[in-house]
């Protein structure tokens, strides 16, 4: 299927969810959901996946729910009053680990904002410990620092530090160059823009690909992180 941009009616559909957030409403508008959300999103995954193979030959670009496409439903245990997501998420990832703990290229959009990012948006405990061990190596830590500085100079935004204090077990490294990196609980860079005419056309492929290409070094650093095996075991 060909990708011709994200339809404006898709944003209208998402706007309607804001005021009609219920499973019953979605069930009654399944045809619009398929036409204006699912079909163009699948087409985007296929098209962008072919582009990303230029950068990462084995990138996972799978146009299915719970693969490159996120579920439209939130976890009902915590969202009884708003069970439907009001934004659409799309992800492409590298490696055999869970997509959310892998180096990835990501996008989400809603009626107000398009968010395009590369990285890992939240380190779960095992990966967080893994990351902290990895950056105890000065050359590895230095490489990440300069990648982030380069992205900032290009106008991209970096994830904020999550922790105010250095983590336990990192005390002997606090005076080392770039030790601030130990305070992060995620690692990604991103850019946002409003849904404009480019978003509603096939040109969004080239715009997003340029962002991902600019962020390739960060992606590669994080992929190396996921391959790294620390000397100590984290159970």
Buried (B, 14 or more C-beta within 10 A) or exposed (E): EEBBBBBBEBBEBBBBBEEEBEEEEBEEBEEBBEBBBBBBBBBBBBBBBEBBEEBBEEBBBBBEBEBBBBEBEBEEEEEEEEBBBBBBBBBBBBBEBEBBBBBBBBBBBBBEEBBBBBBBBBBEEEBBBBBBBBBBEEEBBBBBBEBBEBBEEEEBEBBEEEEEEBBEEBEEBEEBEBBEBBBBBBBBBBBEBEBEEBBBBBEBBEBBBEBBBBBBBBBBBBBEBBEEEEEEEEE
